[in-house]
Amino acid sequence: MAETVLRVFIVLVMFSISTSKDLPANFVFGDSLVDVGNNNYLLTLSRANCIPNGIDFGRPTGRFTNGRTIVDIIGQELGLGLTPPYLAPSTVGSVVLKGVNYASGGGGILNLTGKIFGGRLNFDAQIDNFANNRQNIISSIGLPASLNLFKRALFSVTMGSNDFINNYLTPSVTFGEQKLPSPEVFVATMISRLRGQLTRLFNLGARKIIVVNVGPIGCIPFQRDANLVAGDSCAAFPNQLAKLFNPELKNLVAELNSNLAGSKFVYADVYHILEDILQNYVAYGFDNPSSACCHVAGRFGGLIPCGPPSKVCLDRSKYVFWDPYHPSEAANIVVAKRLLDGGSSDISPLNIRQLFQS
C-alpha cells in the first residue's frame, strides 16, 4: 500500500514538473499600460516606482497602477505567472526561457513618441531587446528548440496610445515649428511603421501575437481636465483619433494573417471593452468612471501624475481609473477576463485562452 502511494506521489510530481516545463513563454511589448518596471532603470520622467503606486501589489514596482496590470492578470490566469522586466538585473539565464516583459512607459510605435519624458523604450528598441534575448536563448538551448519555444509562446503588443497622447496631441514638443500632419496621414504613418515592426517580430519567430488597439483615450482623467469644455463627457478629438486608428489596425491584423504563413495575429478591442465599462460602470461594480483615484489637482484629478503628494480614494475597487492615465486593477481585471474568454466583439479571431490552447 505504501509503495503504491509513493508511486502515485512520484507520478504526480513528475507530471507537475513536466506540465510546468510545457507551459509556453510569455513575451510582452508595450507602453505604461503593461510596463512592470523597465522604466525604473531609465533616466526618465515616466516612472511609477514610488508610493502610492503598487499600494495593492504590496509595494511600488514600476507598474503604473495600484495593483496588477492586464498582462499580469492574464499571465496568472493561464498559469504563466508574472513576466519579469527586461532591464531587471535578475532577468537573465533560464528566467528568459519563460518570457520577458519589454514594455516601457512613454514608449510608442513611432520613435519620436514620448520624447517629452526623456528615456523610454519605443517599439523598435523593444524588438531589438527581444532579438538580443533570442540570440541568448538560441545559444542556450539550440536553434530547433528555440524556434519551437517561440512558435508556442504568447506575444502581446500594447502600443499606440502614447503616439497620440504624447506625440500628435503635443505638437509643440514633437513637431516644433513643422506643420502638423493631418490625422489621416499620421495614422497611416503609424500603421506603416507597425506593419514593419510586427513583420519583424514574425521573422524573429513569433507566431501567436495579440495586438491591442487604442482605448478611449479622450476619457482618461488627463484628457478630461485638458478639455473642460466637454463638461462631464469624454474629450471628443482624442477619441476620434483612436477611432480613426483602430479600424486600420484591425485591417492590418487581417492582412498579416493572410500574408504571413503560420501566423496567428489576434485583434484585441480594448476600446470596445473600456467603452462598455465606462457606459455601464454601475453594472460592473464601479462608482466613479471619470476621476483618478490617485489625485492631486484638477476637477478629475488628471493634472499631476500619481506620486507621494497624492491623495488616494478610500475604495480603489470603485474607480475605473487609478491615476490621470491608467486604469485601476479593478478595471484591469474586467478587461483581462474579457480578453481571455470574450467573444468576437471583444477579441478576434480567437480569444487569448483559445490562442493559448491552439
Secondary structure, DSSP 8 states (H G I E B T S, - for coil): -HHHHHHHHHHHHHHHHHHHHHS--EEEEESTTT-SSGGGGSSBS----STTTTTTTTS--S-SSSS--HHHHHHHHTT-----BTTSTT--GGGGGG--B---TT--SSTTTTGGGB----HHHHHHHHHHHHHHHHHHH-HHHHHHHHHHSEEEEE-SHHHIIIIIT-HHHHTTTS----HHHHHHHHHHHHHHHHHHHHHTT--EEEEE----GGGSHHHHHHTGGGTTS--HHHHHHHHHHHHHHHHHHHHHHHHSTT-EEEEE-HHHHHHHHHHTTTTTT-SEEEEESEESSSTTS-SS-SSTT-EE-S-GGGEEESSSSSB-HHHHHHHHHHHHH--TTTEESS-HHHHHH-
